[in-house]
Amino acid sequence: MRRVLDEGLLLPVFQPIVDLRARAIHGYEALIRGPRDSGLHLPDRLFAAAKAAGLALELERACREASLRRFAGLGLIGRLFLNVTPSCLLDPQLMNGQTQSLLRELGLPANRLVLELTENQRVTNLPGIYEALQHYRGRGFQIAIDDLGEGFANLRMWSDLRPEFVKIDKHFVHGIADDRIKYHFVRAMQDLAEICNASLVAEGIERREDFECVRDMGIACGQGYFIARPVLEPPRYLPPMVVQALDRQQISLAPALAGASRPQSARTLLRVIEPLPCGATNDQAIARFEADPALYVLPVVNGVHPVGMINRHSLIDRFARPFRRELYGSKSCEMFMDHAPLIVDQAASIQELAMMLALAPKHYLYDGFIVTGEGRYLGVGNSQDLMAKITEMQISAARYANPLTQLPGNVPINEHIDRMLLAGIDFVAAYIDIDNFKPFNDNFGYRRGDDVIQMLGRLIGEVVETRQDFVGHIGGDDFFVVFQSPDWEMRCWQLVSAFTERIDALIGPDDPGRQGYLAENRRGEMVFHALPTLSVGAVRIKSGSFESHREVAAAASVAKKQAKKRAREPGTPGGGNVFVERRGAAELAANQLN
């Protein structure tokens, strides 16, 4: 162990952490290995041997220095996540400025380092740890909690330490695509992260299905073997398999801009600014700003890949002091640039971009963001344009949502169906209508009728698979569901049954009759009216069988009429009905003409 430390035989390896919303590498976690072909190569044995020899703290110092030097030597982008134990945080050599000196020597700003608090030992001095973390935060470091849900990491530590990053233990990530319990655990963590203004990192992603599930949930970052294994020279750009998974065609289930003809993305905010090459000088950067008063930021690129951003006011302020231009004018522009700018892929949605800016440090609001395509620089965007676009989207969304249920109305329903048809995805269109609703509404009043409609809207949301199925409100007591879930027919029957139960509860025991009620008809005669029930008409939409939302809507309407007709047939038990239309578009059109 002594020889490993004295001869510098430690091997730092790095595993990329992907920003799933920006579709780019966010940074790397530094991991350590002992000498190859030795009993100390694996980290567990290495740290156990150090502890037995009384060299645990010295090993952590050596790991930290080796990782920092290797990271800087490779010229890796983004942030470096450094594992530290609670006892290491209180190490005098970490707090006395030695690490800051090393960072200055390597040219690494402190804001690119994330101290990842590992949980291989119990935290016994939480107030001391909290004080130490405040010390590091004051110097620009960020904090992460590792393995949430495993070991001693717990909600109290999250609440007390308020880390910028929280890593979800791989137990909850592996198999999440197939495990409803794990899914809801992570969803709860995500809700907490939004409240605490922290970014979640899903660790241990080994399967494509889990990667896609985590991405669709809106988790900020991902890490695991599916992306890349820890290696001495890690990838600088996303591997092709990861890009393919990110590019997998998705159909938005609840588009925020309901009236948009196409999804709004970061590309719509792109402004083309000629970037500076990383070899340019500070004098060249100032000359660009002086030549264009409207230019507020300058992106810096290495070839075609963005590496930094220079802020106009920050640079000019630095050079306003005496002799600064003479001292630093001929130096590289990298000296005063932000080495960790916000970089987003052109396909990132407006909602994802807004969330990234909301969770990012405040200076990103002024600097804006760099837009890339397949990792290549395309242009920049700013927060003012983003706010204008969001306002436009919110106004448009308000115009297209149903005011009673706030569900998407006719226009977004039609556009969603057209997107499904264009993508060539098989789905089921279900038209839902309440039977016996008008006499109920006339007798009990429109307020009670609205209660039934709102209840049905909530009930549909409970029955469908929210990640796959689109729910819309056509108007009045008519609803429309675009199912992608394979068990859609069972869900339709569940909806019919649950609606009958909810109606009984809504009417209440004090109202006359549990199966119906007496009320006047249009001729003033007292007649018995059955309680409202549901009719569901469903149509299987195969790829290429329908050309537009009009054909789908017409087929679903026919199926709904058949469901209502069968519900009225003598001998049919009450409680609603589901009818599945099995004819294609051509057959239905011919039938209507006849």
N, C-alpha and C positions, 0 to 999 in steps of 0.2 A: 504493500500500500504506500509506503514511504517512497519507493522508487517510482511508482506511478505519478505521485505528486511532484517529486523533485525533477523528473525527466520530462514532464509535460506529456504524458502518454494518453491523456484523455482525448476522446474522439467526439466532438459535438456533431449531432445530426439534427436536421430540421424537417418539420412536417408543416406543410402549408395550411393556413386557415382561410377559407373562401368566404367572401362576402356574397351571400346568395342573392341579395337585392341588387348590388352593383355589378354582379357577375364578374368579379375580379378577385385576385388574391389580396386579402386584407393584411396578412402578415404571416409569421412563422412561429411555431413553438419550438424552442431549443430543448433538445433532449441529449442525454450524455451516454456514452458507451466507454467501457474500459478497453484495454489493449486487446486487439484481435487474437484469437487462438489462446486465450488465457481464461482462467477461472473467474476473472473479474470483468469479463466483457459485458455481461448482462447487468443492467443498472441495479436490480434488486441485490445481487451478490456484491456489487461494488460498494453500495451504501451500507450494506450489512457489515462488510469487512472494515469500512472506515469507522463505523460506530464501535465495533469491537476493539479497534486499535486506538480509540479516543481521538480520531482525526475527522469526525463528521463535519465540524464547522470549517476546517481547513479544506476539506473536499468541496464543500459548497462554494467557498471562495474561488477555488481553482476552476470549478465548473462555470461559474459566472464569468470569470475573465476569459476562459477558453471560448465560451459561446459568443461573447461580445466580439472578440477579435476575429473569430471565424465569420460571423454575420457581416461585420464590416468588410472583411477581406473579400467575401463573395459579392459584395455590393447588392445584397438582397433588398427588395422593395418592402414598403409597409412597416408594420410594427413587429417588434420582437417580444414574444411572450417568454419570460424567464421564470422558471420554477424556483420558488423560495419557501423554506419552511418557516413557521412562526419564530423559532429560536434564531434563525438566520436574520430575520428582520431587525432583531435587537443587537446584532453583531456590531461592535464599535467600528470595525473596519468598513462596514457598509455605510455607517452614518457619519463617518468623519471626513467625507469628501473624496475618498480614494476612488469610488466608482465614478463620481463626477469628473475627476481628473482623467480617468481612463476614457470616458465618453468624449471629452474634449480632444484627447489624443487621437481617437478614432474618427472624429468628426461626426459623431452620432448625437443628435439632440435628445434630451431626456424625454420629450413627448412621444418618441417612437418606442419607448420601453414600457411594457406592461408587466408588473410584478404579479406573478400567478401564485397565489397562496395555496400550497398543497396541503393535503390533510393526512399525511402519514404520521403525524404526531398530534396529541391533544393540545388544544390551546388552553393554557392554564392562566395566562396573564392577559386577558382580553383588553383591559384598559391600557396596558403598556403597548400591546399590538396596535390598538386604535391610535395612540399617540404617535407611534412610529410611522404608521401609514399616513397620518396627516403631515408628518415631516417630509415624507417622500412626495406626497401630492404637491406640497408647496414648492418642490423643485422640478415639477413637471411630469413626474411618473404617473402612470395610471395603474389601477388595481383590478385584479381578477380573482374570483373564488373558483377553485377547481372542484370538479366532481360533485356538483350539487346532488344530494340524494344518496350519497355514499360516504362512509367514514364518519367524521365528526363535523363535516360541513352541514349547516342547518340554517333554518330561517332566521334564528336570532343573529347569527353572524352576518347574514345578508342585511338584516335590518340595521345592525350596529355599524358595520363597516361601509355600507353603501358603495359597493364596487362598481366600476364602469362596465365590467364584463363578468358574466356568470356562466360557467361551463356546466352543462347538463351531463351527468354521469352516463356513460355508454349503456348501462343497464336499461335506461328509459328510452334510448335511441334505437338500439338494435331490435328490430322487429316491430317498430312503432307503426309501420304501414298496415300490419295485420292484427295489432293488439289495441282494442278500444280503451282499455284501462291506461296503458302507457300514453296513448294519445291524449287522454283527458288530464293525466298528470302533467304532461309537458304544456298543454294548453293553459293549465293553472299557473305554471311557472312563467309562461309568456305574459299572462295578465299581470302578475306581480312585477315582472321586468318593466312593463310599460309604466306602471305606477312609480317604480323606483328609478326610472330613467336609466336602466341598464340594458346592455346588449347581450342576448343569449348566444352561446356557442354550443352547438350540438356536437358532442364528441362521439367517436366510435361508429361513424357512418361507414358500414361495410357493404351495404346492398344498395342497388340502384333504386329499389322501391322505397327504402327508408329515406334516401337522399331526396327523392321527389316529394315524399310526404312532408318532410321537414321544410323543404322549399315552399310548398303550397300553403303550409301553416303560417308562413311569414316570419320564421325564425331568422335572425340577422345573419348568423355565420354557421359554417359547418366545417368539420374536421374528421378525418378518418381514412381508412385504407381505400375506400372507394375513390377518394380524391387523389391521395398519394401516401405512400409509406414514408416514414422518417429515413432520410438518406443524407450522405455527406454533402451532395450538391443537389438541392431540391429544385423542382421545376419553377421557372419564373413566370410562366403563364399557365392558364388552365389546360389540363390534359384534354385531348379530343373527346374522350368518353364523358367527361364532366360537361363539356360544352354541349354535346349532344343531349344530355339529360336536361340541361338548362333550356335548350331550344325545343324540347318536346312540346308539341302543340297542345295548348290548353284552351278551354272555352270558359270565359269568365262567367261565373254563376250569378254574381250580383254586381255588375259593372257600376262604378260610382257615377260615370257619365252615361246615364241611360239613353240619352238621345244621340250619342256619338255614333257615327257610321263606322269608325275604326278606333281601336284602342289608342289612347293618348300615351306617348312615351317621352323619354328624355330627348329623343331626336327632335321633337317638335319645338324644343326650347334652345336648340343648338345655334350658337353664333360662331362663325368661323373667324378665328384670330390667328395670324401667323405666329407660330411659337418660336421661342428662342432655343437654339441648340445648347446643350449643357456646357459646351466649351466657350460660350459667349462671356464677355466681361460685364461687370457692373456698369461701366460707362455705356456700353451698348444698350443695356436695359434702360438706363435713365434716358438715353437719347430716344428710344422708342416712346417712352411716356411723354417726353417733352414735345415730340412731333405730333402726338395725338392726345389732346386734352380729354377726350371721351374714353380713353383706354384706362381701365382701373386695375386690370390684372394681366399678367403675362405668363402663359404656360411655358414650361421648360421641358424639352424632349431629349431623349437619347435615341437618335435615329428617328423611328416613327412611334416610339413608346414614351408616354408622359412620365416624368420623374419628379416634377415639382411645380410650384406656383409662386409667382412673385406679386406681392400686393403693392400697388402704386404708392399709397400713403406711407406704408411701413418703410419702403426703400428710400423714398425722398426724405422722410423724417430722419433716417439714419445718416444720410449724407448732408443734412442741413447743419450738422455740427462742424466746428472748425477742423480743417485738415483731413476730414474723413474721405473726401473724394481723392485727394492726393495719395492717401494711404491705401485705399481699397478699390479705387476706380478700375485699376487694371486686373484686379483679382477676379476669379470665376464668379459668375452670377449665382452659382450653387451655394455660395457663402451665406446669402441672406434669403434664400428661397425657403418655402415651406416644403419639407421633404416628405410630408405625408398629406398631400391634398386629397380632397374628396373626388374619387374617380368612379364614374358610373358608366355602364354599358348603354348604348343608344336604345336598347330594347327595354330598359327599366321603366316601369310604369310611373305615372305622375304621383300616384299614392305612395309607392315605395320610395320615390325620391323625396317626397315631403317628409316621410317618417325618418329617413336617414338624416336629413337636415335638422329635424326637430331633436334628434338624439345626439347630434354631433356637437363638438365645442362651438362656441358662439362665433369665432372668427370665420367659420365656413359660411355664415350668413352674408358676410361682407365679400369674401373671396369668391363665392360661388363654387362651381364644380367643373371638372373636366369630363367631356363626353368621349367615349371610345367606341370603336367597332372592332371586335376580335382582338382587343388589346392595343389597337393602333389609334393614335390621336386623331380626332375629328374636329373638335372645337370646344367651346366652353358654354356654360349656362349660368344664369344668376338667379338669386332668390326672388328678385322683384318680378321677373317674368314668370317664375314658378307660382308666386302668389296670385298673379293675374289669371293664370291658367286655372288654378284651383277654384278661384271665385267664379270664373266662367262655367266650370264643371258643376259647381254647387247650384248655380242658378238653373242650369239646364236640367240637373237631376230633380230639382224641385218641380219643374214644369212637367216631368214625365212620370212622377210617382203618384200612386193613388192616394188622395188626401186622407181617406178613412183608415186604411191599413198600412200606408207608407210602403207598400209593396210595389215593384215595377209595374207600370201600366202597359197599355197596348203597344206603344212604340218600342220600348225595350224588349217586350215579349217577341214582337215580330223580328227585331234585329238579332236577338239571341237565336231564334230559329234559323234565320238566314245564315248566321255564322256556323251553326251546326251543319247545315246543308252544304255550305261551301267547304267545310273541313272534311266532309265525307264521313262523319261519325254517325253510327247507328244510335237511335234514341227512341223514346216512347213519348208521344204527346197525349196528355190527359186533360180533358175538359171537365171541370167539376161544377155542378149546379145544385142549388138547394131546391128540393121539391116542396110544394105546399108553402112557399115562402110568402106569397102576396097576401093570402088571407091571414096568416100569422101577423104580418106587418100591419095590416089594416086593423086587426082586432086588438093587438097589444101595443100598438104605437111604433113610430119610426125609431124611437130611442131603443126599444127592446130589439127591433129589427137590426139596428146598427150593432148592438151587442152580439147578436148571432153571427153577423158577417165578420166582425173583429175576432170573435172566438174561432171561427173557421180558419181565418188567416193564420192565427197562432197555431192551431192544431195541425194545419198542413206543414208548417215549419218544424213541428215536433216529429212528424211522421217521416218526412223525406230525409235523405242523406245530404246534409247541408254542403258537403264538399263536392257533390256531383250533380245535384238536382236543382233546377231553376224554378222558382215559384213566382208567378205573376198574378195580378188582380185585374181582370178585364174590366170590371165595373159591376155595380149592384151586387148580386149574389153569385156571380160567375167568376171562377178562378181557373188558372191554367198552370200546369206543371210540365216541365220538360225533364223527363227521367233519364238518367244515365245509370242509375243503380240497377244491378241485374235482378234484384228481387222486387221490382216495381209493382207487380200484380199483387203480391202479398201486402205491400204498403198501401195500395189502393183500398183493399178490403179492411185493413186496419183503420184507415181513415173513415170509412163508412161506419164501422162499428163504434169507433171512439166518438164520432159526431152524435150518434144516437144517444150515447151515455151522457155526453155533455149537454144535450138539449134537455134531457130529463132533469139534470141538475140546475140548468138555467131557468126552467119553468118554475120549479119549486113545488113542494107539497101543498101549498095553500091555493095554488091555481087549480081550476076545475079539470079533473081528468089527467091521467098519466099517459094515455095513448092518444089523446086528442081533446077537443073542446067544442062546445056549441057556440055558433056565431051566425050572424045574418049573412046571407049571400047577397049577390047584386040585386036580386029581386025582393029583398027584404024578408026572406024566409029563413027560419032558424034551422041550420043544418049542422051535421057533425063534420069537423075538419080534423084530419090526421095531423100529428105533429110533424114539423119539418124533418126531412131525411135527405140523404145525398144520392145523386146519380152521377156516376163517373163513366165517361166515354173515353176509351184509350185506343190509340192507333200506333202500331209499330212502324217506325220510319226507317227503312233500310236505305243505305247509301245509294244514291242515284235514282231512287224511286219517286222522289218529289222534287220539284224545281224551285218552289218559293214558299214563303210562309203562308201565302194565301191558300195554296193547295193543302198544306198541313192543317190550317185552321178550318178549312171546309170539311176535311176528312174527320177531324176531331169533333166538329159540330154535328156531323151525321151520327157519329158514335154516341155522342151525348144524348141525341134524340132517341136512339135505339135503347139506351139505358133507361131513359124516362118512360118510354113506351112499355118496356118489359116490367118496370116497377108497378105500372098500372094494370097489368094483366091479371085477370081473376085467378085466384089460387096462389099468386106470388106473395110470399111472406113479407111483411113490412120491414123497415129498417134500411132501405136503400138498395142500390144495385150497382154492379160494375159490368160494363159491356166492353169487350175487346173486339175492335174492328180488324178483320184479317184481310180485307181486300186492298188492293193497291190503288194508286192515284188514278190510273186509266179506267179501272173498273168502276170506281166511285163516280168519276166524271160522266161515264156512259150511263150509269144508273140514274144520275140526276137529270140528264137530258131526256131519258125515257119517262 
